[in-house]
Amino acid sequence: MGYVMSTGSVFENNRTLAVRLPADSRFPEGIKRVTVRVVGQDRILSPIENTWDIFLCQNKV
């Protein structure tokens, strides 16, 4: 898994805050919904399909 850091933009759209991702940071085709995790000032977007995988990997004993 590679690591890409690029700059997107945040804007208001119909009273909702939206995020525009640059081309090199887009989700694969077909991803329409994401979960949003708040970690301090960070907002982490993950495809809904991966939500349990991420949760279980972070909470290994």
C-alpha positions as CSV (number, residue, x, y, z in Angstrom):
1,M,0.0,0.0,0.0
2,G,1.5,3.3,-1.1
3,Y,1.4,6.6,0.8
4,V,0.2,9.7,-1.1
5,M,-0.1,13.2,0.4
6,S,-1.7,15.8,-1.8
7,T,-3.9,18.9,-1.2
8,G,-7.6,18.9,-1.6
9,S,-10.2,21.5,-0.8
10,V,-13.1,21.9,1.6
11,F,-16.1,23.9,0.6
12,E,-19.8,24.4,1.5
13,N,-22.3,22.9,-0.8
14,N,-26.0,23.3,0.0
15,R,-25.3,23.9,3.7
16,T,-23.2,20.8,3.8
17,L,-19.4,20.7,4.1
18,A,-17.8,18.8,1.2
19,V,-14.3,17.7,0.3
20,R,-12.9,17.7,-3.2
21,L,-10.1,15.1,-3.6
22,P,-7.3,15.5,-6.1
23,A,-7.1,12.9,-8.9
24,D,-4.3,11.0,-7.2
25,S,-6.3,10.6,-4.0
26,R,-9.6,9.5,-5.4
27,F,-11.4,6.4,-4.2
28,P,-11.7,3.5,-6.6
29,E,-14.7,3.6,-9.0
30,G,-17.9,2.5,-7.3
31,I,-17.2,3.9,-3.8
32,K,-20.1,6.1,-3.0
33,R,-20.2,6.1,0.8
34,V,-17.5,6.6,3.4
35,T,-17.2,6.6,7.1
36,V,-15.6,9.6,8.8
37,R,-13.4,9.1,11.8
38,V,-12.4,12.1,13.9
39,V,-8.9,11.9,15.4
40,G,-8.0,15.2,17.0
41,Q,-8.0,17.7,14.1
42,D,-7.8,15.0,11.5
43,R,-10.7,13.6,9.5
44,I,-10.1,10.1,8.1
45,L,-12.3,8.9,5.3
46,S,-12.7,5.1,4.7
47,P,-14.9,3.2,2.3
48,I,-17.9,1.8,4.2
49,E,-16.9,-1.7,3.0
50,N,-13.7,-1.5,5.0
51,T,-15.1,-0.2,8.2
52,W,-14.9,-3.4,10.2
53,D,-11.5,-4.4,8.8
54,I,-10.0,-1.1,10.0
55,F,-11.7,-1.4,13.4
56,L,-10.6,-5.0,14.0
57,C,-7.0,-4.3,12.9
58,Q,-6.7,-1.4,15.3
59,N,-8.0,-3.4,18.2
60,K,-5.9,-6.5,18.0
61,V,-5.0,-8.0,21.4
